[in-house]
Amino acid sequence: MEVLDDLDPDGGAPVVVRDGAALLVRRGDVLVRVRRHEGGAVAAREVEVARALAAASVPATELVDVEQPLVTDGCVVTAWRWAEGGVEPSVDDLGRLAAVLRERTRDHLDVVPSFDPLDAVVGAVAHRPLDDPEVAFVHRRAGELAGPWQAIALHDPAGLAVVHGDLHGGNVVPSTSGPLLTDLELSGVGPPSYDVAPTAVAVRRYGAPAEDLDRFVAASGLDPRAWTGWSVCLDVYELWVTAWAVGVRERNAAWATEAATRVATLRDGSDTTWRLH
């Protein structure tokens, strides 16, 4: 990949870190996230948020100091400094990061776009035909949740802050200076209670220990479970991870099976355990 040659010419051979909705490739000290060309708006959002978090002293992966996003070979690329060392983040670390993100970004809301998880839901399946049954379900459910989301998005008792949007262990990287937020493409200004939802869904759908949610809430200093908007946050986040699975299901048979399972669970009200891949 030529862009890696330019960013880190002495970094050695490129290594694929992850291939999902975006391709992550590392070379030396640089990690690039590669998206289809139509992902330009998502990449631009990610860069905006990363710069705002740096200004607010929120622990997050660092952008490479070049003009971004980059467009090359029909793809949109963002470039980040590779972080390593430290220990794998715990659920308590996630809660503490949520607290730091919430408290340090309140004065930076004017430079970050609004958090719009349902737009991300629709975007996750935008490359698939509308007559596909799973895609049709995602669109229909997003439409059902649009009104409830609009009714609660600006009325979180915790106020407004920059929301990560997908705050789970896979989107936090260990480093010698502590855990860092990464994967910021969903992030924006919204209800900070939403960042509790991934841990709650991990308990509800993935079989994580029930105590994980209590630990996250204690570490974050925010417990939204009595808020009337909390159930909407859960419903929207569950739809997001379902839409993501539908969007990447062609990668392999296991992901296709998981996408079908998640759609059936939400459609039929079953309580089948979901799997992470």
Secondary structure by P-SEA (a helix, b strand, c coil): caaaaaaccccccccccccccbbbbbcccbbbbbbcccaaaaaaaaaaaaaaaaaaccccccccccccccccccbbbbbbccccccccccaaaaaaaaaaaaccccccccccccccaaaaaaaaccccccccaaaaaaaaaaaaaaaaaaacccccccccccccccccccccccccccbbbccccccccccccccaaaaaaaaaccccccaaaaaaaaaaccccccccaaaaaaaaaaaaaaaaaaaaccccaaaaaaaaaaaaaaacccccccccc
